[in-house]
Amino acid sequence: MEWRKSTHSVENGNCVEVASAAAVMIRDTQDRDGATLTVPAPAWRAFTAEIRAGSAR
């Protein structure tokens, strides 16, 4: 699995990493061995589209 840091991460260390496949997996950058959240890829795309739409308003 190839993880990448979210483009919305901040310099103070409050960030998440994501990995894409049939589902999107999310983890805390500072606790890479900790829990992960798995979201179906279509739900993740809908979620991020809604965030983008909200920030454009």
C-alpha beads as a LAMMPS data file, in Angstrom:
LAMMPS data file: protein, C-alpha beads

57 atoms
56 bonds

1 atom types
1 bond types

-500.0 500.0 xlo xhi
-500.0 500.0 ylo yhi
-500.0 500.0 zlo zhi

Masses

1 110.0

Atoms # bond

1 1 1 0.000 0.000 0.000
2 1 1 1.383 3.384 -0.946
3 1 1 0.490 6.076 1.579
4 1 1 0.595 9.822 0.846
5 1 1 0.142 12.803 3.113
6 1 1 -3.058 14.745 2.628
7 1 1 -2.577 18.010 0.740
8 1 1 -4.529 19.733 3.526
9 1 1 -2.100 18.683 6.240
10 1 1 -0.552 21.446 8.301
11 1 1 3.006 22.043 9.444
12 1 1 2.252 21.551 13.170
13 1 1 1.984 17.785 12.659
14 1 1 -1.819 17.620 12.584
15 1 1 -2.137 15.634 9.423
16 1 1 -3.419 12.412 7.961
17 1 1 -2.163 10.074 5.281
18 1 1 -4.341 8.384 2.673
19 1 1 -3.938 5.325 0.470
20 1 1 -6.224 4.589 -2.444
21 1 1 -7.486 1.269 -3.779
22 1 1 -11.061 -0.036 -4.037
23 1 1 -11.350 1.766 -0.732
24 1 1 -9.526 4.749 0.732
25 1 1 -7.619 4.130 3.947
26 1 1 -6.868 6.968 6.357
27 1 1 -4.389 7.018 9.258
28 1 1 -2.755 9.464 11.643
29 1 1 0.721 10.430 10.406
30 1 1 2.051 10.450 13.964
31 1 1 0.691 6.959 14.739
32 1 1 1.312 4.920 11.604
33 1 1 0.935 1.629 13.468
34 1 1 -2.373 2.712 14.993
35 1 1 -5.903 2.374 13.724
36 1 1 -6.937 3.042 10.142
37 1 1 -10.273 4.177 8.819
38 1 1 -11.403 2.472 5.604
39 1 1 -13.969 4.221 3.394
40 1 1 -15.341 2.954 0.055
41 1 1 -13.723 4.958 -2.762
42 1 1 -17.049 6.337 -4.125
43 1 1 -18.023 7.582 -0.646
44 1 1 -14.601 9.256 -0.251
45 1 1 -14.976 11.013 -3.622
46 1 1 -18.452 12.253 -2.634
47 1 1 -17.117 13.454 0.736
48 1 1 -14.197 15.373 -0.771
49 1 1 -16.407 16.833 -3.515
50 1 1 -18.787 18.155 -0.856
51 1 1 -15.896 19.721 1.051
52 1 1 -14.622 21.387 -2.126
53 1 1 -18.112 22.661 -2.960
54 1 1 -18.535 24.036 0.557
55 1 1 -15.212 25.876 0.498
56 1 1 -16.131 27.469 -2.848
57 1 1 -19.297 29.029 -1.393

Bonds

1 1 1 2
2 1 2 3
3 1 3 4
4 1 4 5
5 1 5 6
6 1 6 7
7 1 7 8
8 1 8 9
9 1 9 10
10 1 10 11
11 1 11 12
12 1 12 13
13 1 13 14
14 1 14 15
15 1 15 16
16 1 16 17
17 1 17 18
18 1 18 19
19 1 19 20
20 1 20 21
21 1 21 22
22 1 22 23
23 1 23 24
24 1 24 25
25 1 25 26
26 1 26 27
27 1 27 28
28 1 28 29
29 1 29 30
30 1 30 31
31 1 31 32
32 1 32 33
33 1 33 34
34 1 34 35
35 1 35 36
36 1 36 37
37 1 37 38
38 1 38 39
39 1 39 40
40 1 40 41
41 1 41 42
42 1 42 43
43 1 43 44
44 1 44 45
45 1 45 46
46 1 46 47
47 1 47 48
48 1 48 49
49 1 49 50
50 1 50 51
51 1 51 52
52 1 52 53
53 1 53 54
54 1 54 55
55 1 55 56
56 1 56 57
